[in-house]
Amino acid sequence: MSRNIALTLIFGACIMGPCMVFAASSFASIIALGRNPSAAPKVFTALVLGLVFAQTLAIVAILVVFQLYLPTEAILSHT
C-alpha cells in the first residue's frame, strides 16, 4: 500500500470518527429530551462538552495527518 493511500485512509477516519460521535450524541440527546424534557439543561451541557471534546480530537488528528502529508524534502530542509 502506498503512503498516499494510507494517509488518505487515515484522513478519512479522522473525519468519519467525529461525524459518528456527532450523530450518536445528537440522537441520544433527542431521545433523552423526548423522555424527560425537564432535564434539558443537564442534557444540553453534556452534549456541548462531548461535542467540544470530539471536535478538539478531530482537529488534532487532522493536523497530524497534514503534517504527515508533507514531502520528506520539506521536513529535511527545515532541520
Gaussian input, Z-matrix of N, CA and C with variables (Angstrom, degrees):
# hf/3-21g

backbone

0 1
 N
 C     1     B1
 C     2     B2     1     A1
 N     3     B3     2     A2     1     D1
 C     4     B4     3     A3     2     D2
 C     5     B5     4     A4     3     D3
 N     6     B6     5     A5     4     D4
 C     7     B7     6     A6     5     D5
 C     8     B8     7     A7     6     D6
 N     9     B9     8     A8     7     D7
 C    10    B10     9     A9     8     D8
 C    11    B11    10    A10     9     D9
 N    12    B12    11    A11    10    D10
 C    13    B13    12    A12    11    D11
 C    14    B14    13    A13    12    D12
 N    15    B15    14    A14    13    D13
 C    16    B16    15    A15    14    D14
 C    17    B17    16    A16    15    D15
 N    18    B18    17    A17    16    D16
 C    19    B19    18    A18    17    D17
 C    20    B20    19    A19    18    D18
 N    21    B21    20    A20    19    D19
 C    22    B22    21    A21    20    D20
 C    23    B23    22    A22    21    D21
 N    24    B24    23    A23    22    D22
 C    25    B25    24    A24    23    D23
 C    26    B26    25    A25    24    D24
 N    27    B27    26    A26    25    D25
 C    28    B28    27    A27    26    D26
 C    29    B29    28    A28    27    D27
 N    30    B30    29    A29    28    D28
 C    31    B31    30    A30    29    D29
 C    32    B32    31    A31    30    D30
 N    33    B33    32    A32    31    D31
 C    34    B34    33    A33    32    D32
 C    35    B35    34    A34    33    D33
 N    36    B36    35    A35    34    D34
 C    37    B37    36    A36    35    D35
 C    38    B38    37    A37    36    D36
 N    39    B39    38    A38    37    D37
 C    40    B40    39    A39    38    D38
 C    41    B41    40    A40    39    D39
 N    42    B42    41    A41    40    D40
 C    43    B43    42    A42    41    D41
 C    44    B44    43    A43    42    D42
 N    45    B45    44    A44    43    D43
 C    46    B46    45    A45    44    D44
 C    47    B47    46    A46    45    D45
 N    48    B48    47    A47    46    D46
 C    49    B49    48    A48    47    D47
 C    50    B50    49    A49    48    D48
 N    51    B51    50    A50    49    D49
 C    52    B52    51    A51    50    D50
 C    53    B53    52    A52    51    D51
 N    54    B54    53    A53    52    D52
 C    55    B55    54    A54    53    D53
 C    56    B56    55    A55    54    D54
 N    57    B57    56    A56    55    D55
 C    58    B58    57    A57    56    D56
 C    59    B59    58    A58    57    D57
 N    60    B60    59    A59    58    D58
 C    61    B61    60    A60    59    D59
 C    62    B62    61    A61    60    D60
 N    63    B63    62    A62    61    D61
 C    64    B64    63    A63    62    D62
 C    65    B65    64    A64    63    D63
 N    66    B66    65    A65    64    D64
 C    67    B67    66    A66    65    D65
 C    68    B68    67    A67    66    D66
 N    69    B69    68    A68    67    D67
 C    70    B70    69    A69    68    D68
 C    71    B71    70    A70    69    D69
 N    72    B72    71    A71    70    D70
 C    73    B73    72    A72    71    D71
 C    74    B74    73    A73    72    D72
 N    75    B75    74    A74    73    D73
 C    76    B76    75    A75    74    D74
 C    77    B77    76    A76    75    D75
 N    78    B78    77    A77    76    D76
 C    79    B79    78    A78    77    D77
 C    80    B80    79    A79    78    D78
 N    81    B81    80    A80    79    D79
 C    82    B82    81    A81    80    D80
 C    83    B83    82    A82    81    D81
 N    84    B84    83    A83    82    D82
 C    85    B85    84    A84    83    D83
 C    86    B86    85    A85    84    D84
 N    87    B87    86    A86    85    D85
 C    88    B88    87    A87    86    D86
 C    89    B89    88    A88    87    D87
 N    90    B90    89    A89    88    D88
 C    91    B91    90    A90    89    D89
 C    92    B92    91    A91    90    D90
 N    93    B93    92    A92    91    D91
 C    94    B94    93    A93    92    D92
 C    95    B95    94    A94    93    D93
 N    96    B96    95    A95    94    D94
 C    97    B97    96    A96    95    D95
 C    98    B98    97    A97    96    D96
 N    99    B99    98    A98    97    D97
 C   100   B100    99    A99    98    D98
 C   101   B101   100   A100    99    D99
 N   102   B102   101   A101   100   D100
 C   103   B103   102   A102   101   D101
 C   104   B104   103   A103   102   D102
 N   105   B105   104   A104   103   D103
 C   106   B106   105   A105   104   D104
 C   107   B107   106   A106   105   D105
 N   108   B108   107   A107   106   D106
 C   109   B109   108   A108   107   D107
 C   110   B110   109   A109   108   D108
 N   111   B111   110   A110   109   D109
 C   112   B112   111   A111   110   D110
 C   113   B113   112   A112   111   D111
 N   114   B114   113   A113   112   D112
 C   115   B115   114   A114   113   D113
 C   116   B116   115   A115   114   D114
 N   117   B117   116   A116   115   D115
 C   118   B118   117   A117   116   D116
 C   119   B119   118   A118   117   D117
 N   120   B120   119   A119   118   D118
 C   121   B121   120   A120   119   D119
 C   122   B122   121   A121   120   D120
 N   123   B123   122   A122   121   D121
 C   124   B124   123   A123   122   D122
 C   125   B125   124   A124   123   D123
 N   126   B126   125   A125   124   D124
 C   127   B127   126   A126   125   D125
 C   128   B128   127   A127   126   D126
 N   129   B129   128   A128   127   D127
 C   130   B130   129   A129   128   D128
 C   131   B131   130   A130   129   D129
 N   132   B132   131   A131   130   D130
 C   133   B133   132   A132   131   D131
 C   134   B134   133   A133   132   D132
 N   135   B135   134   A134   133   D133
 C   136   B136   135   A135   134   D134
 C   137   B137   136   A136   135   D135
 N   138   B138   137   A137   136   D136
 C   139   B139   138   A138   137   D137
 C   140   B140   139   A139   138   D138
 N   141   B141   140   A140   139   D139
 C   142   B142   141   A141   140   D140
 C   143   B143   142   A142   141   D141
 N   144   B144   143   A143   142   D142
 C   145   B145   144   A144   143   D143
 C   146   B146   145   A145   144   D144
 N   147   B147   146   A146   145   D145
 C   148   B148   147   A147   146   D146
 C   149   B149   148   A148   147   D147
 N   150   B150   149   A149   148   D148
 C   151   B151   150   A150   149   D149
 C   152   B152   151   A151   150   D150
 N   153   B153   152   A152   151   D151
 C   154   B154   153   A153   152   D152
 C   155   B155   154   A154   153   D153
 N   156   B156   155   A155   154   D154
 C   157   B157   156   A156   155   D155
 C   158   B158   157   A157   156   D156
 N   159   B159   158   A158   157   D157
 C   160   B160   159   A159   158   D158
 C   161   B161   160   A160   159   D159
 N   162   B162   161   A161   160   D160
 C   163   B163   162   A162   161   D161
 C   164   B164   163   A163   162   D162
 N   165   B165   164   A164   163   D163
 C   166   B166   165   A165   164   D164
 C   167   B167   166   A166   165   D165
 N   168   B168   167   A167   166   D166
 C   169   B169   168   A168   167   D167
 C   170   B170   169   A169   168   D168
 N   171   B171   170   A170   169   D169
 C   172   B172   171   A171   170   D170
 C   173   B173   172   A172   171   D171
 N   174   B174   173   A173   172   D172
 C   175   B175   174   A174   173   D173
 C   176   B176   175   A175   174   D174
 N   177   B177   176   A176   175   D175
 C   178   B178   177   A177   176   D176
 C   179   B179   178   A178   177   D177
 N   180   B180   179   A179   178   D178
 C   181   B181   180   A180   179   D179
 C   182   B182   181   A181   180   D180
 N   183   B183   182   A182   181   D181
 C   184   B184   183   A183   182   D182
 C   185   B185   184   A184   183   D183
 N   186   B186   185   A185   184   D184
 C   187   B187   186   A186   185   D185
 C   188   B188   187   A187   186   D186
 N   189   B189   188   A188   187   D187
 C   190   B190   189   A189   188   D188
 C   191   B191   190   A190   189   D189
 N   192   B192   191   A191   190   D190
 C   193   B193   192   A192   191   D191
 C   194   B194   193   A193   192   D192
 N   195   B195   194   A194   193   D193
 C   196   B196   195   A195   194   D194
 C   197   B197   196   A196   195   D195
 N   198   B198   197   A197   196   D196
 C   199   B199   198   A198   197   D197
 C   200   B200   199   A199   198   D198
 N   201   B201   200   A200   199   D199
 C   202   B202   201   A201   200   D200
 C   203   B203   202   A202   201   D201
 N   204   B204   203   A203   202   D202
 C   205   B205   204   A204   203   D203
 C   206   B206   205   A205   204   D204
 N   207   B207   206   A206   205   D205
 C   208   B208   207   A207   206   D206
 C   209   B209   208   A208   207   D207
 N   210   B210   209   A209   208   D208
 C   211   B211   210   A210   209   D209
 C   212   B212   211   A211   210   D210
 N   213   B213   212   A212   211   D211
 C   214   B214   213   A213   212   D212
 C   215   B215   214   A214   213   D213
 N   216   B216   215   A215   214   D214
 C   217   B217   216   A216   215   D215
 C   218   B218   217   A217   216   D216
 N   219   B219   218   A218   217   D217
 C   220   B220   219   A219   218   D218
 C   221   B221   220   A220   219   D219
 N   222   B222   221   A221   220   D220
 C   223   B223   222   A222   221   D221
 C   224   B224   223   A223   222   D222
 N   225   B225   224   A224   223   D223
 C   226   B226   225   A225   224   D224
 C   227   B227   226   A226   225   D225
 N   228   B228   227   A227   226   D226
 C   229   B229   228   A228   227   D227
 C   230   B230   229   A229   228   D228
 N   231   B231   230   A230   229   D229
 C   232   B232   231   A231   230   D230
 C   233   B233   232   A232   231   D231
 N   234   B234   233   A233   232   D232
 C   235   B235   234   A234   233   D233
 C   236   B236   235   A235   234   D234

   B1=1.4588
   B2=1.5245
   B3=1.3106
   B4=1.4631
   B5=1.5286
   B6=1.3045
   B7=1.4732
   B8=1.5257
   B9=1.3253
   B10=1.4645
   B11=1.5244
   B12=1.3264
   B13=1.4584
   B14=1.5216
   B15=1.3297
   B16=1.4634
   B17=1.5233
   B18=1.3187
   B19=1.4627
   B20=1.5285
   B21=1.3209
   B22=1.4627
   B23=1.5239
   B24=1.3290
   B25=1.4682
   B26=1.5285
   B27=1.3242
   B28=1.4689
   B29=1.5255
   B30=1.3272
   B31=1.4612
   B32=1.5204
   B33=1.3327
   B34=1.4584
   B35=1.5156
   B36=1.3324
   B37=1.4684
   B38=1.5240
   B39=1.3210
   B40=1.4719
   B41=1.5245
   B42=1.2983
   B43=1.4611
   B44=1.5299
   B45=1.3291
   B46=1.4710
   B47=1.5303
   B48=1.3213
   B49=1.4640
   B50=1.5204
   B51=1.3358
   B52=1.4629
   B53=1.5257
   B54=1.3402
   B55=1.4674
   B56=1.5250
   B57=1.3309
   B58=1.4603
   B59=1.5255
   B60=1.3386
   B61=1.4681
   B62=1.5189
   B63=1.3365
   B64=1.4617
   B65=1.5242
   B66=1.3209
   B67=1.4643
   B68=1.5266
   B69=1.3228
   B70=1.4648
   B71=1.5251
   B72=1.3308
   B73=1.4648
   B74=1.5246
   B75=1.3142
   B76=1.4652
   B77=1.5251
   B78=1.3309
   B79=1.4646
   B80=1.5243
   B81=1.3421
   B82=1.4635
   B83=1.5269
   B84=1.3242
   B85=1.4628
   B86=1.5301
   B87=1.3183
   B88=1.4598
   B89=1.5240
   B90=1.3213
   B91=1.4625
   B92=1.5382
   B93=1.3355
   B94=1.4627
   B95=1.5312
   B96=1.3140
   B97=1.4662
   B98=1.5219
   B99=1.3227
   B100=1.4573
   B101=1.5212
   B102=1.3224
   B103=1.4661
   B104=1.5188
   B105=1.3386
   B106=1.4695
   B107=1.5311
   B108=1.3180
   B109=1.4647
   B110=1.5293
   B111=1.3265
   B112=1.4671
   B113=1.5283
   B114=1.3113
   B115=1.4677
   B116=1.5291
   B117=1.3061
   B118=1.4626
   B119=1.5340
   B120=1.3404
   B121=1.4666
   B122=1.5333
   B123=1.3135
   B124=1.4630
   B125=1.5261
   B126=1.3282
   B127=1.4594
   B128=1.5222
   B129=1.3243
   B130=1.4676
   B131=1.5202
   B132=1.3323
   B133=1.4659
   B134=1.5217
   B135=1.3133
   B136=1.4669
   B137=1.5234
   B138=1.3228
   B139=1.4565
   B140=1.5237
   B141=1.3130
   B142=1.4614
   B143=1.5299
   B144=1.3240
   B145=1.4641
   B146=1.5268
   B147=1.3085
   B148=1.4545
   B149=1.5203
   B150=1.3227
   B151=1.4584
   B152=1.5241
   B153=1.3267
   B154=1.4677
   B155=1.5254
   B156=1.3234
   B157=1.4609
   B158=1.5279
   B159=1.3245
   B160=1.4664
   B161=1.5227
   B162=1.3176
   B163=1.4652
   B164=1.5192
   B165=1.3208
   B166=1.4621
   B167=1.5210
   B168=1.3259
   B169=1.4612
   B170=1.5248
   B171=1.3133
   B172=1.4667
   B173=1.5228
   B174=1.3179
   B175=1.4667
   B176=1.5136
   B177=1.3169
   B178=1.4637
   B179=1.5252
   B180=1.3249
   B181=1.4591
   B182=1.5268
   B183=1.3126
   B184=1.4559
   B185=1.5295
   B186=1.3214
   B187=1.4657
   B188=1.5215
   B189=1.3265
   B190=1.4650
   B191=1.5257
   B192=1.3216
   B193=1.4644
   B194=1.5216
   B195=1.3284
   B196=1.4649
   B197=1.5235
   B198=1.3254
   B199=1.4573
   B200=1.5306
   B201=1.3245
   B202=1.4602
   B203=1.5212
   B204=1.3337
   B205=1.4558
   B206=1.5241
   B207=1.3265
   B208=1.4615
   B209=1.5182
   B210=1.3131
   B211=1.4663
   B212=1.5347
   B213=1.2990
   B214=1.4718
   B215=1.5106
   B216=1.3309
   B217=1.4700
   B218=1.5228
   B219=1.3360
   B220=1.4611
   B221=1.5193
   B222=1.3133
   B223=1.4625
   B224=1.5214
   B225=1.3265
   B226=1.4643
   B227=1.5226
   B228=1.3257
   B229=1.4561
   B230=1.5182
   B231=1.3478
   B232=1.4674
   B233=1.5211
   B234=1.3184
   B235=1.4686
   B236=1.4967
   A1=107.72
   A2=115.35
   A3=118.59
   A4=110.84
   A5=114.08
   A6=121.14
   A7=111.16
   A8=116.98
   A9=120.21
   A10=112.16
   A11=117.26
   A12=119.82
   A13=110.14
   A14=116.57
   A15=120.37
   A16=111.30
   A17=116.77
   A18=120.09
   A19=111.66
   A20=116.81
   A21=119.89
   A22=110.72
   A23=117.68
   A24=120.65
   A25=110.90
   A26=117.30
   A27=120.80
   A28=109.93
   A29=116.59
   A30=121.00
   A31=110.88
   A32=116.90
   A33=120.54
   A34=112.08
   A35=116.44
   A36=119.73
   A37=111.02
   A38=116.94
   A39=120.52
   A40=111.62
   A41=116.83
   A42=120.31
   A43=110.97
   A44=116.91
   A45=120.46
   A46=112.45
   A47=117.96
   A48=120.33
   A49=112.76
   A50=118.10
   A51=119.28
   A52=113.77
   A53=117.58
   A54=119.58
   A55=110.69
   A56=116.45
   A57=119.36
   A58=111.22
   A59=117.31
   A60=120.43
   A61=110.13
   A62=117.71
   A63=121.05
   A64=110.80
   A65=116.37
   A66=119.81
   A67=111.43
   A68=117.29
   A69=120.27
   A70=111.74
   A71=117.14
   A72=118.80
   A73=111.62
   A74=117.31
   A75=119.54
   A76=110.72
   A77=116.43
   A78=120.51
   A79=110.67
   A80=116.85
   A81=120.42
   A82=111.31
   A83=117.69
   A84=119.41
   A85=111.28
   A86=117.41
   A87=120.08
   A88=110.44
   A89=117.49
   A90=121.59
   A91=109.84
   A92=116.94
   A93=120.23
   A94=111.17
   A95=116.93
   A96=119.69
   A97=111.42
   A98=117.20
   A99=120.24
   A100=112.22
   A101=115.88
   A102=119.37
   A103=112.98
   A104=116.11
   A105=119.41
   A106=109.07
   A107=118.52
   A108=120.63
   A109=113.83
   A110=117.49
   A111=118.69
   A112=112.10
   A113=118.25
   A114=121.56
   A115=111.69
   A116=118.08
   A117=122.02
   A118=113.52
   A119=120.70
   A120=118.43
   A121=113.27
   A122=117.79
   A123=120.30
   A124=111.11
   A125=116.52
   A126=120.36
   A127=110.05
   A128=116.93
   A129=120.74
   A130=110.98
   A131=117.89
   A132=121.08
   A133=110.62
   A134=117.54
   A135=120.84
   A136=111.11
   A137=116.49
   A138=120.50
   A139=111.15
   A140=117.21
   A141=121.07
   A142=110.84
   A143=117.68
   A144=120.10
   A145=111.36
   A146=117.25
   A147=120.36
   A148=112.79
   A149=116.80
   A150=120.28
   A151=111.82
   A152=117.58
   A153=120.58
   A154=110.25
   A155=117.08
   A156=120.79
   A157=110.83
   A158=117.69
   A159=121.06
   A160=111.35
   A161=117.27
   A162=120.59
   A163=111.25
   A164=117.36
   A165=120.80
   A166=110.78
   A167=116.75
   A168=119.87
   A169=111.33
   A170=117.45
   A171=120.54
   A172=111.14
   A173=117.33
   A174=120.73
   A175=110.63
   A176=117.52
   A177=120.79
   A178=110.35
   A179=117.48
   A180=120.58
   A181=111.58
   A182=117.70
   A183=120.53
   A184=110.71
   A185=118.06
   A186=120.33
   A187=111.45
   A188=117.08
   A189=120.32
   A190=110.16
   A191=117.82
   A192=120.35
   A193=110.56
   A194=118.19
   A195=119.95
   A196=110.46
   A197=117.18
   A198=120.82
   A199=110.37
   A200=117.45
   A201=120.95
   A202=112.32
   A203=118.39
   A204=121.84
   A205=112.88
   A206=117.62
   A207=119.41
   A208=109.48
   A209=117.14
   A210=118.05
   A211=110.25
   A212=116.04
   A213=119.50
   A214=111.55
   A215=118.36
   A216=120.62
   A217=110.57
   A218=116.58
   A219=120.29
   A220=111.01
   A221=116.78
   A222=120.79
   A223=109.70
   A224=117.02
   A225=121.06
   A226=112.38
   A227=118.42
   A228=120.17
   A229=113.53
   A230=117.70
   A231=120.91
   A232=112.60
   A233=118.28
   A234=119.67
   A235=112.66
   D1=132.14
   D2=-178.17
   D3=-75.77
   D4=163.14
   D5=-177.51
   D6=-62.69
   D7=-41.73
   D8=-177.59
   D9=-67.18
   D10=-37.56
   D11=178.06
   D12=-66.32
   D13=-42.78
   D14=179.05
   D15=-62.78
   D16=-43.50
   D17=179.37
   D18=-67.15
   D19=-34.86
   D20=177.35
   D21=-66.42
   D22=-39.90
   D23=176.26
   D24=-64.40
   D25=-40.99
   D26=177.44
   D27=-63.66
   D28=-42.78
   D29=179.21
   D30=-62.20
   D31=-40.68
   D32=176.85
   D33=-63.14
   D34=-39.90
   D35=176.90
   D36=-66.24
   D37=-35.03
   D38=178.11
   D39=-65.70
   D40=-27.90
   D41=178.82
   D42=-87.60
   D43=-42.81
   D44=-176.12
   D45=-71.31
   D46=-31.35
   D47=179.68
   D48=-59.39
   D49=-56.64
   D50=177.49
   D51=-63.23
   D52=-32.06
   D53=177.13
   D54=-62.99
   D55=-40.06
   D56=178.28
   D57=-68.53
   D58=-35.91
   D59=176.76
   D60=-64.73
   D61=-43.61
   D62=178.83
   D63=-60.96
   D64=-45.08
   D65=-178.59
   D66=-65.51
   D67=-44.57
   D68=-178.48
   D69=-66.98
   D70=-42.18
   D71=-178.91
   D72=-70.61
   D73=-36.35
   D74=177.39
   D75=-66.17
   D76=-42.12
   D77=178.12
   D78=-62.88
   D79=-44.10
   D80=-179.46
   D81=-65.79
   D82=-37.72
   D83=-179.64
   D84=-69.61
   D85=-36.82
   D86=177.30
   D87=-65.30
   D88=-42.11
   D89=177.47
   D90=-63.49
   D91=-43.45
   D92=-178.92
   D93=-65.17
   D94=-40.78
   D95=178.81
   D96=-68.87
   D97=-31.60
   D98=177.08
   D99=-68.27
   D100=-33.61
   D101=-179.59
   D102=-82.74
   D103=-33.60
   D104=-176.77
   D105=-143.93
   D106=85.18
   D107=-177.42
   D108=-65.33
   D109=-22.36
   D110=-178.73
   D111=-73.95
   D112=-12.71
   D113=179.62
   D114=-93.32
   D115=20.04
   D116=-176.03
   D117=-57.42
   D118=-44.05
   D119=179.76
   D120=-61.99
   D121=-39.97
   D122=179.82
   D123=-68.77
   D124=-41.87
   D125=-179.89
   D126=-65.72
   D127=-41.58
   D128=-179.26
   D129=-64.59
   D130=-42.73
   D131=179.80
   D132=-62.49
   D133=-45.61
   D134=179.26
   D135=-64.65
   D136=-38.85
   D137=179.38
   D138=-63.91
   D139=-46.91
   D140=-178.84
   D141=-63.62
   D142=-43.39
   D143=178.95
   D144=-63.21
   D145=-41.69
   D146=177.94
   D147=-64.30
   D148=-41.88
   D149=179.74
   D150=-68.01
   D151=-38.16
   D152=177.55
   D153=-64.62
   D154=-41.82
   D155=178.88
   D156=-63.83
   D157=-44.51
   D158=179.52
   D159=-64.90
   D160=-39.78
   D161=179.73
   D162=-67.34
   D163=-38.37
   D164=177.76
   D165=-63.16
   D166=-44.35
   D167=177.64
   D168=-63.81
   D169=-36.75
   D170=179.09
   D171=-65.66
   D172=-41.96
   D173=179.55
   D174=-64.60
   D175=-43.22
   D176=178.73
   D177=-62.61
   D178=-44.72
   D179=-179.67
   D180=-63.63
   D181=-40.62
   D182=179.72
   D183=-67.68
   D184=-37.79
   D185=176.62
   D186=-64.80
   D187=-37.74
   D188=177.13
   D189=-64.79
   D190=-43.08
   D191=179.86
   D192=-66.33
   D193=-39.82
   D194=176.69
   D195=-61.37
   D196=-38.42
   D197=177.73
   D198=-64.76
   D199=-37.13
   D200=178.61
   D201=-71.29
   D202=-25.50
   D203=179.12
   D204=-74.49
   D205=-13.89
   D206=179.41
   D207=-60.89
   D208=139.86
   D209=175.94
   D210=-67.59
   D211=151.60
   D212=-176.46
   D213=-65.07
   D214=-25.20
   D215=178.16
   D216=-65.76
   D217=-37.79
   D218=179.47
   D219=-67.82
   D220=-35.30
   D221=179.74
   D222=-70.85
   D223=-42.56
   D224=-178.00
   D225=-70.18
   D226=-30.58
   D227=-178.04
   D228=-73.51
   D229=-19.69
   D230=-179.53
   D231=-89.74
   D232=-8.60
   D233=-178.66
   D234=-100.43

